[in-house]
Amino acid sequence: MARKHAQYGVRRVVEPMVAPRTTTVEIELPAQAERAEAFAARTPTTEEIETNSFSGPITVPRREPLGDAGFGVHPLALGTGAFGWTIGAEAAADILDRFAGVGGNLVETADSYAGGRSESILGEWMTTRGARDRMRVITKVGRHPDHRGLAPRTIAAAVDDSLARLGTDRIDLLCFHGDDPAVPLEESLGAVDALIGAGKVLAIGASDFSPERLIEARVLAANGLPRFQALTARYNLLERRDFEGAPELVAHAQGLAVLPNVALANGFLGGGVRRRADVRRDARGERLARHLGRRGLRVLRALDEVAAAHDAGPAAVAIAWLLARPTVVAPIASASRPEQVDALVAAANLVLHRSEIVELDRASA
């Protein structure tokens, strides 16, 4: 994170010390030229994993620190939102086997994914493979039908249920799954403080929090409450506006590890759908189809050109573009088949030239 942050052209972030509930943020956006300079090509480094029961010793991208959480993660997180929904337990196990076999160690789930079934499938896989100590688990609480919101008792009960489904004694990164304005943030953070003290949670993150709430959380952390280490946000080549600007700059200023979810825009950036006739008639197809249009096809053409130059697929290039962003540590991407995992993981070693990043920026503007 420090290597990337040193490149970032931030002019100013002002965090006035006023009452947390009314904290405001004044942010001056960097000029376009400065932003282009911020996205200098990264140079991936590698390390060898000596004990990998799936494939023996392998060389993988070096783990990136997850904020100040105290552990490192592979620069790609496997999203499991479809586990238990469109992907059954057996198919999910095949995907997880492939992900672990190529060195992946970061898996994202939530207690609300398929009503908790996603966590259960992941937990069953970790138990049967003896893989818990090799994986880092992100789960989110706040949207399960039985545990809605971020009240202290709700958080505690949700975490206990998640631990039971995951078959583990700890959650590596617990994220608040959206804000809960009805509950004072200090109460929610206080509940997590108790969970950290009990060893049930190692680190805390936020999902889809506003810049103002992130600043409020940092003020509270300065007074002894747990500090957010990561931020998950909906961010990809086709969905940039909601994150770029104030959220991105506050994440940089606070040293948050950004984990963009829906990194492939519901699969559209994989390039498999370019006509209405290609769209499946289901819920996933409906979400994917909304990207079909002039802008979406323009982005796919730009991805194709860059992918051809690197002998890679468009999905790998889309993830490599995210990894070139100064605050991004590990995009979250899903796979529906094991063979798709290889293309996703390949992005960790794909270095884009500055001109390619600028072209992708222009196509997706």
C-alpha positions in Angstrom: 0.0 0.0 0.0 2.8 2.4 0.9 4.4 1.9 -2.6 1.1 2.8 -4.3 0.2 5.6 -2.0 3.4 7.5 -2.5 2.5 7.9 -6.2 -0.9 9.4 -5.6 -1.5 13.0 -6.5 -3.6 14.2 -3.7 -3.6 17.9 -3.0 -5.5 18.2 0.2 -7.9 16.4 2.5 -9.3 18.4 5.4 -10.8 16.5 8.3 -12.3 19.2 10.6 -12.4 18.0 14.2 -16.1 18.6 15.0 -18.8 16.4 16.4 -18.7 13.1 14.5 -22.4 13.1 13.5 -21.9 16.4 11.6 -18.4 15.9 10.3 -17.9 17.3 6.8 -15.1 16.8 4.4 -13.6 19.3 1.9 -11.7 17.7 -0.9 -9.9 19.2 -3.8 -9.7 16.8 -6.7 -6.3 16.4 -8.4 -6.0 17.8 -11.9 -6.4 15.3 -14.8 -2.7 15.3 -15.5 -1.8 14.6 -11.9 -4.3 11.7 -11.9 -2.6 10.2 -14.9 0.7 10.4 -13.2 -0.8 8.6 -10.2 -1.4 5.5 -12.2 2.2 4.6 -12.9 2.7 1.0 -14.0 3.2 -1.3 -11.0 5.8 -4.0 -11.0 4.5 -7.2 -9.4 6.9 -9.2 -7.2 6.5 -12.9 -6.4 7.2 -15.3 -3.6 7.2 -19.1 -3.4 4.7 -21.0 -1.3 6.5 -24.0 0.2 3.5 -25.8 1.6 0.6 -26.0 -0.7 -1.2 -29.3 -0.5 -3.0 -28.8 -3.7 -0.1 -28.3 -6.1 3.2 -28.4 -4.2 5.5 -25.5 -4.0 4.4 -22.7 -6.4 5.4 -19.2 -7.2 2.6 -16.6 -6.6 2.3 -12.8 -6.5 3.7 -11.5 -3.2 1.0 -10.9 -0.6 -0.1 -7.3 -0.2 -0.7 -6.0 3.4 -4.4 -5.4 4.1 -4.1 -2.0 5.7 -2.7 -2.5 9.2 -4.6 -5.7 9.8 -1.3 -7.6 10.3 -1.6 -10.1 7.5 -1.1 -10.1 3.7 -3.5 -11.2 0.9 -3.3 -12.3 -2.7 -4.0 -9.4 -5.0 -7.3 -11.0 -6.1 -10.2 -11.9 -3.9 -12.6 -14.7 -4.9 -16.2 -13.6 -4.6 -18.7 -16.2 -3.5 -22.0 -14.4 -3.9 -23.3 -17.0 -6.3 -22.5 -19.9 -4.1 -25.7 -21.5 -2.9 -27.7 -19.5 -5.5 -26.6 -20.3 -9.0 -23.6 -22.4 -8.1 -24.0 -25.6 -6.0 -21.7 -27.0 -3.4 -19.9 -29.4 -5.7 -19.2 -26.8 -8.4 -18.2 -24.3 -5.7 -15.7 -26.7 -4.3 -14.1 -27.2 -7.8 -13.8 -23.4 -8.1 -12.2 -23.1 -4.6 -9.8 -25.9 -5.3 -8.6 -24.2 -8.4 -8.3 -20.8 -6.6 -6.3 -22.3 -3.7 -4.2 -24.4 -6.2 -2.9 -21.3 -8.0 -2.1 -19.5 -4.7 -5.3 -17.6 -4.0 -5.9 -17.0 -0.3 -8.6 -14.3 0.0 -12.3 -15.2 -0.2 -15.2 -12.9 0.2 -18.7 -13.8 1.4 -21.5 -12.4 3.5 -24.1 -13.7 5.9 -26.8 -12.5 3.5 -25.5 -14.3 0.4 -28.1 -16.9 -0.4 -29.4 -16.5 3.1 -26.1 -17.7 4.6 -25.6 -20.7 2.2 -22.5 -19.1 0.7 -20.8 -19.1 4.1 -21.9 -22.7 4.7 -20.5 -23.9 1.4 -17.2 -22.1 2.0 -17.0 -23.5 5.5 -17.7 -27.0 4.4 -14.9 -26.7 1.8 -12.4 -25.3 4.3 -13.2 -28.2 6.7 -13.0 -31.0 4.2 -9.8 -29.6 2.7 -8.1 -28.6 5.9 -7.6 -25.2 4.3 -8.7 -22.8 7.0 -5.2 -21.7 8.0 -4.3 -21.0 4.4 -7.2 -18.8 3.6 -8.2 -15.3 4.7 -12.0 -14.9 5.0 -13.9 -11.7 4.5 -17.6 -11.8 5.6 -20.1 -9.0 5.9 -22.9 -8.5 8.4 -25.9 -6.2 8.5 -28.3 -7.5 5.8 -29.2 -11.1 6.9 -33.0 -11.4 7.4 -32.5 -12.5 11.0 -29.8 -9.9 11.8 -30.5 -6.6 10.0 -28.7 -3.5 11.0 -25.6 -2.7 13.1 -26.9 -2.6 16.6 -24.4 -4.2 19.0 -26.5 -7.2 19.9 -27.3 -7.8 16.2 -23.6 -7.7 15.3 -22.7 -10.1 18.0 -25.4 -12.6 17.1 -24.6 -12.3 13.4 -21.0 -13.0 13.9 -21.7 -16.0 16.1 -24.0 -17.4 13.3 -21.3 -16.7 10.6 -18.7 -18.4 12.6 -20.9 -21.5 13.0 -21.6 -21.6 9.2 -18.0 -21.0 8.3 -16.9 -23.7 10.8 -14.1 -21.5 12.2 -13.3 -19.7 15.4 -12.3 -16.4 13.7 -13.2 -14.0 10.9 -10.2 -12.4 9.3 -12.0 -9.3 8.1 -15.5 -8.4 9.2 -17.2 -5.7 7.1 -20.2 -3.7 8.0 -22.5 -4.5 5.0 -23.7 -0.9 4.4 -24.3 1.9 6.9 -27.0 1.9 9.6 -27.8 5.6 10.4 -30.3 4.5 13.1 -27.4 3.2 15.3 -24.6 5.5 16.5 -21.4 4.4 14.8 -19.5 4.4 18.2 -21.9 1.6 19.4 -21.3 -0.5 16.3 -17.6 -0.1 16.6 -17.7 -0.8 20.3 -19.5 -4.2 19.6 -16.7 -5.1 17.2 -14.1 -4.1 19.8 -15.5 -6.7 22.1 -15.4 -9.3 19.3 -11.8 -8.5 18.6 -11.0 -8.8 22.2 -12.6 -12.2 22.2 -10.6 -13.3 19.2 -13.6 -13.8 17.0 -12.6 -11.0 14.6 -9.1 -9.9 13.5 -9.9 -6.7 11.6 -12.8 -4.6 10.6 -13.8 -3.0 7.3 -16.6 -1.0 5.8 -18.8 -1.7 2.7 -20.3 1.2 0.8 -19.8 3.8 3.5 -19.9 7.5 2.6 -16.7 9.6 2.9 -18.3 11.5 5.8 -18.9 8.3 7.8 -15.4 7.1 7.1 -14.1 10.3 8.6 -16.4 10.0 11.5 -15.1 6.4 12.1 -11.5 7.6 12.0 -12.3 10.3 14.6 -13.8 7.6 16.8 -10.8 5.3 16.2 -8.5 8.1 17.5 -10.4 7.8 20.7 -9.7 4.1 21.1 -12.3 2.3 19.0 -11.4 -0.2 16.3 -10.2 1.4 13.1 -11.4 0.4 9.6 -8.7 -1.3 7.7 -10.5 -1.9 4.4 -13.2 -0.5 2.2 -15.3 -2.5 -0.2 -17.0 -0.5 -2.9 -18.8 -1.2 -6.2 -16.1 -0.2 -8.6 -15.0 -1.3 -12.1 -14.4 0.1 -15.5 -18.1 0.7 -16.1 -19.0 1.9 -12.7 -16.5 4.6 -11.7 -18.3 7.8 -10.7 -19.6 6.7 -7.3 -16.1 5.8 -6.1 -13.7 8.1 -7.9 -13.5 11.5 -6.2 -14.2 11.9 -2.5 -14.5 8.2 -1.5 -11.2 7.3 -3.3 -9.4 10.3 -1.8 -10.6 9.6 1.7 -9.6 6.0 1.4 -6.1 7.1 0.3 -5.8 9.6 3.1 -6.8 7.0 5.7 -4.6 4.2 4.2 -7.6 1.9 3.6 -7.1 -1.2 1.6 -9.7 -0.8 -1.2 -11.4 -4.1 -2.3 -13.5 -3.3 -5.4 -16.5 -5.6 -5.6 -18.3 -6.5 -8.8 -14.9 -6.0 -10.4 -16.1 -7.4 -13.8 -19.5 -5.6 -13.8 -21.5 -8.8 -13.2 -19.3 -10.6 -15.8 -19.8 -8.1 -18.6 -16.2 -7.2 -18.7 -15.3 -10.8 -19.5 -16.5 -10.1 -23.0 -18.8 -13.0 -23.4 -21.9 -10.9 -24.0 -21.9 -8.4 -26.9 -25.4 -8.8 -28.3 -28.9 -9.0 -26.7 -29.2 -12.5 -28.1 -26.2 -13.5 -25.9 -28.0 -12.5 -22.7 -29.4 -15.3 -20.5 -33.0 -14.9 -19.4 -32.4 -14.9 -15.6 -31.6 -12.5 -12.8 -27.9 -12.5 -13.6 -28.6 -11.9 -17.3 -30.7 -8.9 -16.5 -27.9 -7.3 -14.4 -25.4 -8.0 -17.2 -27.7 -6.7 -20.0 -27.8 -3.2 -18.5 -24.2 -2.6 -19.6 -25.0 -3.4 -23.3 -24.9 -0.1 -25.1 -22.4 2.2 -26.8 -20.3 2.8 -23.8 -20.2 -0.8 -22.8 -19.2 -2.0 -26.2 -16.6 0.8 -26.5 -15.0 -0.4 -23.2 -15.0 -4.0 -24.5 -13.2 -2.9 -27.7 -10.6 -1.1 -25.7 -10.1 -4.2 -23.5 -9.8 -6.4 -26.6 -7.0 -4.2 -27.9 -5.0 -4.2 -24.7 -5.7 -7.9 -24.1 -4.3 -8.8 -27.6 -1.1 -6.9 -26.8 -0.6 -9.0 -23.7 -1.9 -12.3 -24.9 -4.5 -12.1 -22.1 -8.3 -12.1 -21.8 -10.4 -9.0 -21.3 -11.3 -10.0 -17.8 -7.6 -10.0 -16.8 -7.1 -6.6 -18.3 -10.1 -5.2 -16.5 -8.8 -6.4 -13.1 -5.2 -5.2 -14.0 -6.7 -1.8 -14.6 -8.1 -1.9 -11.0 -4.9 -3.1 -9.6 -3.1 -0.1 -11.1 -5.3 2.3 -9.0 -3.3 3.6 -6.1 -5.6 2.5 -3.3 -6.7 -0.9 -4.6 -5.2 -4.0 -2.9 -7.4 -6.8 -4.2 -10.4 -6.6 -6.6 -13.2 -9.0 -5.8 -14.2 -11.1 -8.8 -16.4 -14.2 -9.1 -16.0 -17.3 -11.3 -18.7 -19.7 -12.4 -16.3 -22.4 -13.6 -12.8 -23.4 -12.4 -11.1 -22.5 -15.7 -12.2 -18.9 -15.3 -10.1 -18.7 -12.1 -6.8 -18.9 -14.0 -7.6 -15.9 -16.2 -8.6 -13.9 -13.1 -5.5 -14.7 -11.1 -3.3 -14.0 -14.2 -4.2 -10.3 -13.8 -2.0 -10.1 -10.7 1.1 -10.5 -13.0 -0.3 -8.3 -15.8 1.4 -4.9 -15.9 -0.4 -2.3 -18.1 1.6 0.4 -19.8 0.6 4.0 -18.9 -0.8 4.6 -22.4 -3.0 1.5 -22.1 -4.4 2.8 -18.7 -5.1 6.2 -20.3 -6.9 4.5 -23.2 -9.1 2.4 -20.9 -9.8 5.6 -18.9 -10.9 7.4 -22.0 -13.1 4.5 -23.2 -14.8 4.2 -19.9 -15.2 7.9 -19.2 
